[in-house]
């Protein structure tokens, strides 16, 4: 065991009680969710930030000691990477996202250049027993939301699901505007992000718009969601929001409906879809809207209630959606009040 002073601690570790003055060990468990300390090996001009535990984005510099979490990533508009079969002190791995996910990069993104290389310094220890000198390896499941048992017995709070054709399709903006509109009616709105890779930015934005309570998969002890964990993680999040008084829930499904983060498993869950009050599809263009609608209908037997996102930025898109797909199309940036009122009225029918 050795002492390490961290310069920056990533938001992906938010469940674990950590301070800058750390104790680390050489033995590292090469499994997803374990917390490691690492040294940044070079500077970058783009994609050079890390989201810390407060939600602030800080610039990384060569020589910085950071704390992040081992996990895979498979993002369309980002880096892809895996957790190696073994991880040892002195190994070089990469920072796969701004939330502090660390792994072996398998595919770069030309817009971001190569990711940060980091030298692994060891496994971070925590000391849960008072006065104990024998630490245990820190893992993001420590301090996570409890598992929801008998989910069907929880209060039947209506849920508005927001799905998208891919990343950056306008989902978070829609979620925020809905939270604000519903909160204006006097209802207590629960906001959540159900799938994706660890990052607090979207959830913090929902809170800024009035979501209280709010939670994400990170709070449930997951760094990167997958088909194996998404359904149970979602139930844990919903149970937490309901227990804390949410009267309606706005739920963003991160990534796209054809991605690998567990969105399809959530849409396939009869338990979760039984609570669906509305389904919003965000898309970038008419083709994506048409394909997303068809995919949701044919694979999951789900009807889209309203379309938003960049496809609705002007009349070229909204007219296409209305005339060819027969779905209401409302832009969250240009007409947030109309979108909010539409969903509020739709849910209350």
C-alpha positions as CSV (number, residue, x, y, z in Angstrom):
1,X,0.0,0.0,0.0
2,X,1.3,3.5,-0.9
3,X,0.1,7.1,-0.7
4,X,-1.0,9.0,-3.8
5,X,-2.2,12.6,-4.0
6,X,-4.8,12.9,-6.8
7,X,-5.1,16.1,-8.8
8,X,-8.5,15.3,-10.2
9,X,-11.2,12.7,-9.3
10,X,-13.6,11.7,-12.1
11,X,-17.4,11.9,-11.7
12,X,-17.7,8.2,-12.5
13,X,-16.5,7.6,-8.9
14,X,-19.3,9.6,-7.3
15,X,-20.7,6.7,-5.2
16,X,-17.4,6.1,-3.5
17,X,-16.2,8.3,-0.6
18,X,-12.9,9.6,-1.9
19,X,-10.5,12.4,-1.0
20,X,-7.4,13.6,-2.9
21,X,-5.2,11.9,-0.3
22,X,-5.5,8.3,-1.4
23,X,-4.1,4.9,-0.5
24,X,-3.5,2.5,-3.4
25,X,-2.3,-1.0,-3.8
26,X,-0.4,-2.8,-6.6
27,X,-2.9,-5.6,-6.9
28,X,-5.6,-4.6,-9.4
29,X,-8.8,-6.5,-10.2
30,X,-9.2,-6.2,-14.0
31,X,-13.0,-6.0,-13.9
32,X,-15.5,-3.3,-14.7
33,X,-16.3,-0.9,-11.9
34,X,-13.1,-1.0,-10.0
35,X,-11.5,2.4,-9.2
36,X,-7.9,3.1,-10.2
37,X,-5.4,5.9,-10.0
38,X,-3.4,6.8,-13.1
39,X,-1.0,9.5,-14.4
40,X,-1.7,11.4,-17.5
41,X,1.2,11.0,-20.0
42,X,0.7,13.8,-22.5
43,X,-1.3,16.9,-23.3
44,X,-4.2,17.2,-25.8
45,X,-5.7,20.2,-27.6
46,X,-9.2,18.7,-28.1
47,X,-11.4,16.4,-25.9
48,X,-9.0,17.4,-23.1
49,X,-11.5,17.7,-20.2
50,X,-12.5,15.5,-17.3
51,X,-15.8,15.9,-15.4
52,X,-15.0,15.9,-11.7
53,X,-17.3,14.8,-8.9
54,X,-18.9,18.3,-8.6
55,X,-19.9,18.2,-12.3
56,X,-17.3,20.7,-13.3
57,X,-15.2,20.1,-16.4
58,X,-11.5,20.5,-15.7
59,X,-8.6,20.4,-18.1
60,X,-6.2,17.5,-17.9
61,X,-2.4,18.1,-18.2
62,X,0.6,15.9,-18.6
63,X,1.6,14.6,-15.2
64,X,-1.8,15.0,-13.5
65,X,-2.8,12.1,-11.2
66,X,-6.4,11.2,-11.8
67,X,-8.9,8.7,-10.4
68,X,-11.2,6.9,-12.8
69,X,-13.0,3.6,-13.2
70,X,-12.3,0.6,-15.3
71,X,-15.0,0.0,-17.9
72,X,-15.7,-0.6,-21.6
73,X,-17.1,1.9,-24.0
74,X,-18.7,1.5,-27.4
75,X,-19.9,5.0,-28.5
76,X,-20.8,5.9,-32.1
77,X,-19.6,9.5,-31.6
78,X,-16.7,8.8,-29.3
79,X,-14.0,6.2,-28.4
80,X,-14.5,2.5,-28.2
81,X,-12.6,0.4,-25.7
82,X,-12.5,-2.6,-23.4
83,X,-11.1,-3.6,-20.0
84,X,-8.0,-5.8,-20.6
85,X,-7.9,-9.3,-19.2
86,X,-5.2,-8.1,-16.8
87,X,-4.2,-4.7,-15.5
88,X,-0.9,-4.1,-13.7
89,X,0.9,-1.1,-12.2
90,X,2.9,0.6,-15.0
91,X,0.5,-0.4,-17.8
92,X,-0.6,2.2,-20.3
93,X,-4.4,2.5,-20.8
94,X,-6.6,5.3,-22.1
95,X,-9.3,7.7,-20.9
96,X,-12.3,6.7,-22.9
97,X,-14.7,9.5,-22.0
98,X,-14.8,12.8,-20.0
99,X,-16.5,11.0,-17.1
100,X,-13.2,9.1,-16.3
101,X,-13.9,5.7,-17.9
102,X,-10.5,4.0,-18.3
103,X,-9.7,1.0,-20.5
104,X,-7.8,-0.1,-23.6
105,X,-8.9,2.0,-26.6
106,X,-9.8,-0.1,-29.6
107,X,-11.1,2.6,-31.9
108,X,-10.5,6.3,-32.1
109,X,-12.7,9.1,-33.3
110,X,-11.2,11.5,-35.9
111,X,-13.0,14.5,-34.4
112,X,-11.3,14.0,-31.0
113,X,-7.9,12.6,-32.0
114,X,-6.3,9.9,-29.9
115,X,-7.4,9.6,-26.3
116,X,-5.3,10.5,-23.3
117,X,-2.8,7.8,-22.4
118,X,-2.4,7.2,-18.7
119,X,0.0,5.1,-16.6
120,X,-1.8,2.9,-14.1
121,X,-0.5,3.6,-10.5
122,X,-2.7,1.1,-8.7
123,X,-6.1,0.2,-7.3
124,X,-7.6,2.8,-5.0
125,X,-8.5,1.6,-1.5
126,X,-11.4,2.6,0.8
127,X,-11.7,1.9,4.5
128,X,-15.4,1.3,5.3
129,X,-14.7,0.1,8.9
130,X,-13.8,2.8,11.4
131,X,-10.2,2.6,12.5
132,X,-9.4,-0.2,10.1
133,X,-5.9,-0.1,8.5
134,X,-6.9,-2.8,6.0
135,X,-8.5,-1.2,3.0
136,X,-10.6,-2.9,0.3
137,X,-10.6,-2.1,-3.4
138,X,-13.0,0.7,-4.3
139,X,-15.8,-0.2,-6.6
140,X,-18.7,2.0,-7.9
141,X,-21.3,-0.4,-6.5
142,X,-20.3,0.8,-3.0
143,X,-22.9,3.3,-2.0
144,X,-25.2,2.5,-5.0
145,X,-29.0,2.7,-4.9
146,X,-30.5,-0.5,-3.4
147,X,-32.1,-3.1,-5.7
148,X,-35.8,-2.7,-6.3
149,X,-37.7,-5.8,-5.1
150,X,-41.2,-6.5,-6.4
151,X,-41.1,-3.6,-8.8
152,X,-44.8,-4.2,-9.8
153,X,-45.8,-3.2,-6.3
154,X,-44.4,0.3,-6.5
155,X,-46.9,3.2,-7.0
156,X,-47.9,3.4,-10.7
157,X,-46.3,6.7,-11.5
158,X,-46.5,7.7,-15.2
159,X,-43.3,7.7,-17.1
160,X,-42.4,9.7,-20.2
161,X,-39.6,7.9,-22.2
162,X,-37.4,9.9,-24.5
163,X,-35.5,7.8,-27.1
164,X,-33.3,8.8,-29.9
165,X,-31.9,7.5,-33.2
166,X,-28.4,8.0,-31.9
167,X,-26.2,10.2,-29.6
168,X,-26.6,14.0,-29.9
169,X,-30.1,13.8,-31.3
170,X,-31.6,16.3,-28.8
171,X,-32.8,14.0,-26.0
172,X,-31.5,15.9,-23.1
173,X,-32.9,19.2,-24.3
174,X,-36.3,17.6,-24.7
175,X,-36.0,16.1,-21.2
176,X,-35.1,19.4,-19.6
177,X,-37.9,21.3,-21.3
178,X,-40.4,18.6,-20.3
179,X,-39.2,18.7,-16.7
180,X,-39.7,22.5,-16.6
181,X,-43.2,22.4,-18.2
182,X,-44.4,19.6,-15.9
183,X,-42.9,21.3,-12.8
184,X,-44.9,24.5,-13.6
185,X,-48.1,22.5,-13.2
186,X,-47.2,21.8,-9.5
187,X,-46.3,18.2,-9.9
188,X,-43.1,16.8,-8.5
189,X,-41.0,15.6,-11.4
190,X,-38.4,12.9,-11.2
191,X,-35.7,13.1,-13.9
192,X,-33.4,10.3,-14.8
193,X,-30.9,9.1,-17.4
194,X,-31.2,5.3,-17.8
195,X,-28.4,4.3,-20.3
196,X,-25.1,5.5,-21.6
197,X,-21.6,6.0,-20.3
198,X,-20.8,7.7,-17.0
199,X,-21.3,11.5,-17.1
200,X,-23.2,13.7,-14.7
201,X,-23.7,16.6,-17.1
202,X,-27.2,15.6,-18.5
203,X,-28.6,14.8,-15.1
204,X,-27.3,18.0,-13.6
205,X,-29.0,19.9,-16.4
206,X,-32.3,18.2,-15.6
207,X,-31.9,19.2,-12.0
208,X,-31.3,22.8,-13.1
209,X,-34.6,22.7,-15.0
210,X,-36.5,21.4,-11.9
211,X,-36.1,17.7,-11.6
212,X,-36.3,16.7,-8.0
213,X,-35.6,13.9,-7.3
214,X,-33.1,12.9,-10.0
215,X,-30.9,9.9,-10.5
216,X,-28.9,8.1,-13.2
217,X,-27.4,4.7,-13.8
218,X,-24.2,6.0,-12.1
219,X,-26.2,6.3,-8.9
220,X,-27.2,2.7,-9.3
221,X,-23.6,1.6,-9.4
222,X,-23.1,1.3,-13.2
223,X,-20.4,3.1,-15.2
224,X,-21.5,1.9,-18.6
225,X,-24.8,0.3,-19.1
226,X,-25.4,-2.8,-21.2
227,X,-28.2,-5.2,-22.1
228,X,-27.3,-7.4,-19.1
229,X,-27.9,-4.7,-16.5
230,X,-30.1,-2.1,-18.1
231,X,-33.5,-3.4,-17.0
232,X,-32.7,-4.0,-13.3
233,X,-30.8,-0.7,-13.2
234,X,-33.8,1.1,-14.6
235,X,-36.1,-0.5,-12.0
236,X,-33.7,0.5,-9.2
237,X,-33.7,4.1,-10.5
238,X,-37.5,4.3,-10.8
239,X,-38.0,2.8,-7.4
240,X,-35.7,5.4,-5.9
241,X,-37.6,8.3,-7.6
242,X,-41.0,7.0,-6.6
243,X,-39.9,6.4,-3.0
244,X,-38.7,10.1,-3.0
245,X,-42.0,11.4,-4.0
246,X,-41.9,11.7,-7.9
247,X,-45.4,12.1,-9.3
248,X,-44.3,11.8,-12.9
249,X,-40.9,10.6,-14.3
250,X,-39.1,12.0,-17.3
251,X,-36.7,9.2,-18.4
252,X,-33.9,9.8,-21.0
253,X,-32.6,6.7,-22.8
254,X,-29.0,7.6,-23.6
255,X,-27.4,6.6,-26.9
256,X,-29.7,5.3,-29.7
257,X,-32.4,2.7,-30.0
258,X,-30.0,0.4,-32.0
259,X,-27.0,0.9,-29.7
260,X,-25.4,-1.5,-27.3
261,X,-26.1,0.2,-24.0
262,X,-29.3,-1.6,-23.1
263,X,-32.0,0.6,-24.7
264,X,-33.6,-2.3,-26.6
265,X,-33.8,-4.4,-23.5
266,X,-35.6,-1.6,-21.7
267,X,-38.0,-1.2,-24.6
268,X,-38.6,-4.9,-24.5
269,X,-39.5,-5.0,-20.8
270,X,-43.2,-5.5,-20.2
271,X,-42.7,-4.3,-16.6
272,X,-41.2,-1.0,-17.7
273,X,-43.3,-0.4,-20.7
274,X,-46.5,-1.0,-18.7
275,X,-45.8,2.3,-17.0
276,X,-45.2,4.3,-20.2
277,X,-47.4,7.4,-20.4
278,X,-45.7,8.7,-23.6
279,X,-42.9,7.9,-25.9
280,X,-40.9,10.7,-27.6
281,X,-38.5,10.0,-30.5
282,X,-35.6,12.4,-31.2
283,X,-34.0,12.2,-34.6
284,X,-31.7,14.2,-36.8
285,X,-33.4,13.9,-40.2
286,X,-36.5,12.5,-42.0
287,X,-34.8,9.2,-42.8
288,X,-33.9,8.6,-39.2
289,X,-37.4,9.5,-38.1
290,X,-39.0,7.1,-40.5
291,X,-36.6,4.3,-39.6
292,X,-36.9,4.9,-35.9
293,X,-40.7,4.9,-36.0
294,X,-40.7,1.7,-38.1
295,X,-38.1,0.0,-35.8
296,X,-40.1,0.8,-32.6
297,X,-43.3,-0.4,-34.1
298,X,-42.0,-3.6,-35.7
299,X,-39.6,-4.7,-33.0
300,X,-41.3,-3.5,-29.8
301,X,-44.9,-2.8,-30.8
302,X,-44.5,0.7,-29.5
303,X,-46.1,3.8,-31.0
304,X,-44.3,7.2,-31.1
305,X,-46.4,9.9,-29.6
306,X,-44.3,12.9,-30.6
307,X,-41.1,13.6,-32.6
308,X,-38.5,16.2,-31.6
309,X,-34.8,16.8,-32.2
310,X,-32.9,18.4,-35.1
311,X,-35.4,17.0,-37.6
312,X,-37.9,19.5,-36.3
313,X,-35.5,22.5,-36.5
314,X,-37.6,24.0,-39.4
315,X,-40.7,23.3,-41.4
316,X,-39.0,21.0,-43.9
317,X,-38.7,18.4,-41.2
318,X,-41.9,19.0,-39.3
319,X,-44.0,19.0,-42.5
320,X,-42.4,15.7,-43.5
321,X,-43.2,14.1,-40.1
322,X,-46.7,15.4,-40.0
323,X,-47.6,14.5,-43.7
324,X,-45.8,11.3,-44.2
325,X,-45.8,9.8,-40.7
326,X,-48.9,11.3,-39.1
327,X,-47.0,12.2,-35.9
328,X,-46.9,15.5,-34.1
329,X,-43.5,17.1,-34.5
330,X,-42.4,19.8,-32.0
331,X,-39.0,21.4,-31.5
332,X,-37.8,21.7,-27.9
333,X,-35.6,24.7,-28.6
334,X,-38.0,26.8,-30.7
335,X,-41.3,25.9,-29.0
336,X,-40.6,24.4,-25.6
337,X,-43.9,25.5,-24.1
338,X,-45.8,23.8,-26.9
339,X,-43.9,20.6,-26.4
340,X,-44.4,20.7,-22.7
341,X,-48.1,21.4,-22.9
342,X,-48.6,18.6,-25.5
343,X,-47.0,16.0,-23.2
344,X,-48.8,17.3,-20.1
345,X,-52.1,17.0,-21.9
346,X,-51.3,13.7,-23.4
347,X,-50.3,12.2,-20.1
348,X,-53.4,13.5,-18.4
349,X,-55.8,12.0,-21.0
